Amino acid sequence: MPEPLTPTVGWGVLHLFCHVGPLTEADEVAAAVKAAEADGVQVVSAAMLGHKADLALMALGEDLWRLRQLQTDVTAAGLEVVDSYVSLTEISEYAQGVPDEMKEARLHPQLPPEGKPAFCFYPMSKRRGDVSNWFTLPYDDRKELMYAHGASGRKFAGRVLQVITGSTGVDDFEWGVTLFAVHPDDLKEVVYTMRFDEASALYAEFGPFYTGMVAPLPDVLRAVTGG
């Protein structure tokens, strides 16, 4: 592969949402993921519900070329990538003062979290409309709104782990939000609750939601291929 292309801070994150086809070789998909993991890439696998995709692979790693190789390999194994999302781990501009261990958890998360098999992903942006424009608010106002938004999320500690990755300039939305929860209704409750926060109610725009169940890749492949 070419010389590694790495962020100056954090990791690259690639969400692949795939359909299984008649030419899909489950053993080859598993081999592609295993090879990526041997190169230091974390890969989270989830079986998807609904028609949008059969399975999701969330890959996190330092080298973007290695993430591209994983995409190439699973496609060669017969998966059809029907949607994707590209982002980078980051520390929010409103969270620069958090302890170092919290910064490390955001830049280099260890996934998937134990005991939280319910999975959801959606992209989001802040609104830039004529009336509600997040980017014209003074920094201190934005910071206060995000603190209140974060306080709502912390009420779900232990039930939901939220992984927010930045995608301004690298994909269609500004952030990717990946949720891992104990129960599927935890996903519903946390998103509903946080939409009442002013930061969301006035300024948030959401993309499509993908929902499923996190499991080891052999279990996911059996579930989606019927094998």
N, C-alpha and C positions, 0 to 999 in steps of 0.2 A: 504493500500500500504506500501512498505518498507519505511525506513527513507528517507527523501528527499535527492536527489543528485543534488547539485547546483554548478554553476560556482563560483569561488571566485570573479569574476567581470562580470557584465552583465547577460544576459539571454541565455537560450537555444532557438534555433529556429528549427522548424520542418516544412518542406514543404512536403505535401502529395498531390500527383497527382493521381486522382481516376477515374475509370470508374463506371458508373451506370449499374447495372444488373437487371434481372427480380426479384430478391429477395430484392432489395434495398427498405428500408422503410424510406421515406423522414422524417416522424415525428420522427423516432428514431435517424436519423442523426442530426436533429435539436436539439433533447434532449441531445445528446452527446456533441454537441458544447455548448449549454446553460450551461450544468453542468461544462464544462471546464472553461467557462467564469466566472461562479460563484466562481470558485477556483482561480481566478486571472489571467487566461490565456487569452491573446489576440488572437483572431482567425479572420483572414482575409479570406473571401470566394470570389472565382472568378469562373465564367463560362469560360471554356477553348474553344478555337477554334482549329479545326483540330482533327486528329485521335489519338493523343498521350494520351489525357485524356479528360474527360467530365468536371471535376471540380477540383479546387485546394483549399486546406486549408493551410494557412500559420499560424502556431501557435507559439507564443512567450511566454515563461514563465520561472520562476526561477527553478522549479523542473523538472528534466528530467523524473522522474517517472510519473509525471502528464501528460507530453506530450505523454509518452508511453500509458497511459490510454486512452487518446483521440484517439490515433491510434487504440487501441483495440476496443473501443466503436464504432467508425465509420465503422470498418470492420465488427463487429457483426451486425451493422445495414444494411449490404448488399453492402457497397461500396467495390470495388476491388482496392487496392492500386497498381498502375502499375508503379509508379516511386516515388522517395522520395529524400529529401536532408536534411542532418543534419548539423547544424552549430551553432555558438555562436556569439552574438553581441560583438563587440570589438571596440577599438580605435586603429587605425593604428599606427605603430611605427613612421610614418612620420607626425603624427598629435598630438603628445603629448603636444604641446604648445598651442593648441586651447583653447578658453575660456571654463569655466566649463559648461555653458549651452549647448555648442556644444558637449562636451563629454557626457553629460546626454542624449542628443537627439540620440547619436549613441549607447549608452549602453542600453537605455530604450526608444526606439522609440514608439510613439503613432500612431498606424496605424488602418485603412488606412487613408491617408491624404484626406482632403475634396477637392472635385472638381477635382480629378485625377483618373478617373475610368479605364483608359487603363492600363493593367497589363502585365508585362513580367518578367520572371525569367530565368536566365542561370548561370551555374557554370563556373569558370575560374581558371586557374593556370598561374604562370609565367614559361616561358620556361627554361629548363635546358639542352639545346643542346650543341654540341661540339663547335659551333660558337657563338650562342647567349645564354648565361647562366646568368640569372638574379642574381643568388645567388653567383656568383663570382665577381660581380660589387662592388666596394667600396660603403660604406653606403652613403657618400655624393653624389655620382653620382646617386644612386637609389633615394635619396631624391629629387634631382633636377628634375629627370624625373617624379616623382610622383607629384611634385608641378605643372609642366607643364600640366600633365594629369588632375589634379584637376581644373586647370584654364579653360580647355576646358569644363569640366562638369558644372562649375559655370555659363557659358553662358546660360544654360538652366534653371536657377533658376526661379521658378514660373511656369514652364511648366513641369518639371520632378523632382520627388523626387527619389533619388538613395539610397537604403539601402544595404550596403555591410556588410556581415557577414563572420566570419572566420571559415574555415573548415579544416585547415591543421591538419592531424592526426585524424579527425573524419569523413571524407568522401573522395570521390575519387579525388576531386579537392581541391584547396586551399582557394577559396572564393566562396560564393554564392552572386549573384547580383540580387536584386529585384527592378524593376523599376515601379513607378506609374506615369502616365502622363495624361495630359489634353486630348490629342488626340492620336490616334494610330500612326500617322505619326511622332509624337514627339519621340516615342520609336525608330523608324527607324532612325530618324535624329541624335539623341544623340549617338547611338551606331556607326553609320557610321562616324560621326565627330570625335569621340574619338579614332577610329581605326587608324587615321593618326598620333596620338601622338606616339613618339618613344617608350614609355613604352608599348604600345599595338602593334605597327607595328613590332617591333623586338622581343618582349618578351612575348606576351600574347597567351594563348591557351584557346579555348572556348569549352564548352560542349553543349548539346542540349538546344534549346530555347523553352519555353512554353509561349504562349500568350493568353490573354483573357480579360474579363471585370470584374472589381470588383463591387460587389453589395451585399446588405443584403442577408443573407443565404436563407430566404424564396424565394426571387426572383431567386437566383441561382438554387435552387432545382427545382423550377417550370420550368426554362429554360432547364435544363438538363434531367428532367424526363418527360416533357410534361404534367405534372400535373397541 
